[in-house]
């Protein structure tokens, strides 16, 4: 599956850690989980077409387009990520 990041997800990663190796490991973890189908759907009026993948205390929120493309919208701490989506 092709996985792309919106600018908001790139900005989120930069805010999480200044260490580029940690950012790469976190992103690689999300890519592996999405490709393996290890994710769940979100519920709610605005969230029904979005999915989440977990990696430790972090979550990636993404949309699936077609059969072979995922777009990561936001990445963040599990306590804060869903608040971003409510805005």
N, C-alpha and C positions, 0 to 999 in steps of 0.2 A: 504494500500500500504506500502510495506517495504521501508524505506528511510535510506540510508547510507550516510556518509560524507567521501569524500576523505581527505587525510591529508592536502591538500591545503585549504580546507574549514575550517578545525579545526584551522589551523594557522591563517586564516583570522579572525575567531571569537576571537582568543586570542589577535590579534592586535587591534580589534575594542574596546574592553573594558577589563579591568583587573578584573571587578566584575563578579564572576561566576553566580550570580543570574540574572544579566542582559543578560549574554550570553545564559543562559537557557531559559529565556523568549523570546528572539529573535528567538532562534532555535525552540521553541515550536510554535511560531507564523508562521514560515515558514512551519513546518510540518502540521499544521492545514490547511493552505492555499493550500498546495499541495494535501492533502487528499480530500479537498473539491472541487478540480478542479479549484481553483482561481489562474490561472497562464496564461501567454501568451507565444507564441513562439517568438524566435529571428530570424531575417532575416540576410542574408549575406551568402557568400560562405562557410565559416567555421562554421557559427553559425546556420545554418538551422536545425540542429537536437537538438538544445538546447532550453531550456525554462527558464523563469524567474518568480519568485514570489516576490511580494512587501510587505514590512512591514515598514511603515513610510518612512524614508529616505534611507532605506537599501534594497538591492536586493540579492536574492539567485539565482544563475545560476545553472541549473541542467539538467541532461539527464534522459530520461525514457528508461528503458530496459524491454521489454516485456510488460505485462499488469499490473504487480504488483510490480515493483521496480523502484525507483528513486534514482539517485546518485547526491548529491549536490557537485558541483565542486568548486564554489567560493561563498563567501558572502562578501558584502562590501557596501560602500556608493554608492548611485546611480550615483554620479558624477565620480566615479573612477572605478567601477566594469567592465564597458565595455572596458576600456583601458587595463585591465588585459587580456581580451579575445583576443585582437588584437595581442598580443605578440606571 
